[in-house]
Amino acid sequence: MMQAADTKSWIEIFDLKAGIPMQGRGAKVGQAIATGALAHICLTVNDLEKACARIVEVGATHLHGPENLGLGQPEVSVQNAIFEGPAGEVIELLQHVRFPRDLPEAV
């Protein structure tokens, strides 16, 4: 993952352990999928439950989560959820958490 200068958003290019295909939705029978990649934008939120409700309210489709998982090295426990936007973009919402190598928080 690469952290944006605002320290509140991320772009994740690959995740070899991703359980979701790069396209976001699970593949239909016989459909080819890209694996080993999870290209998406990740936005940090202060209240994951409210943010999940809001993103669906404005047109996103819920794909996965919220779930607790470990990310990074060293591993940090996080809570996230994955959505598909109206144009097919994959959007991850991440409950605010600090990673050991984070940039200093923006003022």
C-alpha positions as CSV (number, residue, x, y, z in Angstrom):
1,M,0.0,0.0,0.0
2,M,1.1,3.5,-0.7
3,Q,-0.1,6.2,1.7
4,A,-1.3,9.6,0.4
5,A,0.1,12.8,1.8
6,D,-3.1,13.5,3.6
7,T,-2.4,10.3,5.7
8,K,-6.1,9.4,5.3
9,S,-6.1,7.5,2.1
10,W,-4.2,4.7,0.4
11,I,-3.7,3.1,-3.0
12,E,-3.1,-0.7,-2.9
13,I,-1.6,-2.1,-6.0
14,F,-1.1,-5.7,-5.0
15,D,-2.0,-8.1,-2.2
16,L,-0.9,-11.7,-2.8
17,K,-3.2,-12.9,0.0
18,A,-6.3,-11.1,-1.3
19,G,-9.4,-13.2,-1.1
20,I,-11.3,-10.9,-3.5
21,P,-10.5,-10.8,-7.3
22,M,-9.0,-7.6,-8.7
23,Q,-12.4,-6.8,-10.2
24,G,-14.1,-6.7,-6.8
25,R,-17.0,-9.1,-7.3
26,G,-16.6,-12.8,-7.2
27,A,-16.3,-14.4,-10.6
28,K,-19.2,-16.2,-12.2
29,V,-18.8,-19.8,-13.2
30,G,-16.3,-20.0,-16.1
31,Q,-15.3,-16.3,-15.9
32,A,-11.6,-15.6,-15.9
33,I,-10.4,-13.4,-13.1
34,A,-7.2,-11.5,-12.2
35,T,-5.8,-12.8,-8.9
36,G,-2.8,-11.8,-6.7
37,A,-3.9,-8.2,-7.2
38,L,-6.3,-5.9,-5.5
39,A,-6.0,-2.6,-7.2
40,H,-8.2,-0.2,-5.4
41,I,-8.4,3.0,-3.3
42,C,-8.5,2.7,0.5
43,L,-10.0,5.5,2.5
44,T,-9.6,5.8,6.3
45,V,-12.8,6.6,8.2
46,N,-13.5,7.5,11.8
47,D,-16.7,5.5,12.0
48,L,-16.7,2.4,9.8
49,E,-20.3,1.4,10.5
50,K,-21.6,4.9,9.5
51,A,-19.3,5.1,6.5
52,C,-20.5,1.7,5.2
53,A,-24.1,2.8,5.4
54,R,-23.4,6.1,3.7
55,I,-21.4,4.6,0.8
56,V,-24.2,2.2,0.0
57,E,-26.8,5.0,0.4
58,V,-25.0,7.0,-2.4
59,G,-24.8,4.1,-4.9
60,A,-22.0,1.7,-4.0
61,T,-22.5,-2.1,-3.8
62,H,-21.4,-3.9,-0.6
63,L,-18.9,-6.7,-1.5
64,H,-17.3,-7.8,1.7
65,G,-16.9,-7.1,5.4
66,P,-16.7,-5.4,7.7
67,E,-14.1,-7.8,9.0
68,N,-11.1,-7.8,11.2
69,L,-7.8,-8.8,9.7
70,G,-4.0,-8.2,10.0
71,L,-2.2,-5.9,7.5
72,G,1.3,-4.7,7.1
73,Q,4.7,-5.8,8.4
74,P,4.8,-5.7,11.4
75,E,1.1,-6.8,11.3
76,V,-1.5,-4.4,12.6
77,S,-5.0,-5.4,13.4
78,V,-7.5,-3.5,11.3
79,Q,-11.2,-3.4,10.5
80,N,-12.3,-2.9,6.9
81,A,-15.0,-3.3,4.3
82,I,-14.9,-3.5,0.5
83,F,-17.4,-1.9,-2.0
84,E,-17.8,-1.5,-5.7
85,G,-18.6,2.0,-6.9
86,P,-21.1,2.8,-9.7
87,A,-18.4,2.6,-12.4
88,G,-17.0,-0.7,-11.1
89,E,-14.2,0.8,-9.1
90,V,-13.1,-1.1,-5.9
91,I,-13.3,1.0,-2.7
92,E,-12.0,-0.1,0.7
93,L,-13.1,1.7,3.8
94,L,-10.6,1.2,6.7
95,Q,-11.4,2.1,10.3
96,H,-8.7,4.7,11.3
97,V,-5.5,3.0,12.6
98,R,-1.9,4.0,12.6
99,F,0.7,1.7,11.0
100,P,4.3,1.8,12.2
101,R,5.6,3.3,8.9
102,D,2.9,5.9,8.5
103,L,3.7,9.4,7.4
104,P,3.3,12.0,10.2
105,E,-0.4,12.9,10.5
106,A,-1.5,15.9,8.4
107,V,-2.5,19.0,10.3
